[in-house]
Amino acid sequence: MKNRITGPLGLAFSIATIFLCVATAAQAALIFETTDFITDAKGINYSFPAQENHTHYTATLSDLSFAPLSFDYLGLSISTSTQTLGKMDGPGCFTFAIDPGTTYFFNVFGDGGGIYNTGLYGLQVTAAPVPAALGLFASGLIALVAIKRRSL
């Protein structure tokens, strides 16, 4: 005997499957990427204009140092000309919202360490595919509601 999921629950699972496929197909678009050395203590600035078709970006700062190169300190801040959108001390990533057409500034700060007083970092900015993720989340909520109603 075959068990088939029908009704609202089956529809919710079908929608979730479709959104999962769309989310997988909509890979995050690479906007900016660089790798550079910091010797001694200094900051390096980058800028880029935000694209019209994306509203959320993810910035990832990686410590690519290896012995004998290492950082005593590594940090990142992202800002416009008037406000700071986010910052972090050390490697990691965070997501931030943007206004299309605005210019954004990335400030990488570091203090080189090790025997050469140098460190190597990587900075990557990608456009986050938020609409697909929101659709997947919404279909999951529909499935939970359908399961709850069915159990009552």
HUBELLIN-V518951 format. One record per residue. SS is DSSP state (helix for helix, strand for strand, loop for the rest). Layout:
ss={SS/SS}
This chain:
ss={loop/loop/loop/loop/loop/loop/helix/helix/helix/helix/helix/helix/helix/helix/helix/helix/helix/helix/helix/helix/helix/helix/helix/helix/helix/loop/loop/loop/strand/strand/strand/strand/strand/strand/strand/strand/strand/strand/strand/loop/strand/strand/strand/strand/strand/strand/strand/strand/strand/loop/loop/loop/loop/loop/loop/strand/strand/strand/strand/strand/strand/strand/strand/loop/loop/loop/loop/loop/strand/strand/strand/strand/strand/strand/strand/strand/strand/strand/strand/loop/loop/loop/loop/strand/strand/strand/strand/strand/strand/loop/loop/strand/strand/strand/strand/strand/strand/loop/loop/loop/loop/loop/strand/strand/strand/strand/strand/strand/strand/strand/strand/strand/strand/strand/loop/loop/loop/strand/strand/strand/strand/strand/strand/strand/strand/strand/strand/loop/loop/helix/helix/helix/helix/helix/helix/helix/helix/helix/helix/helix/helix/helix/helix/helix/helix/helix/helix/helix/helix/helix/helix/loop}
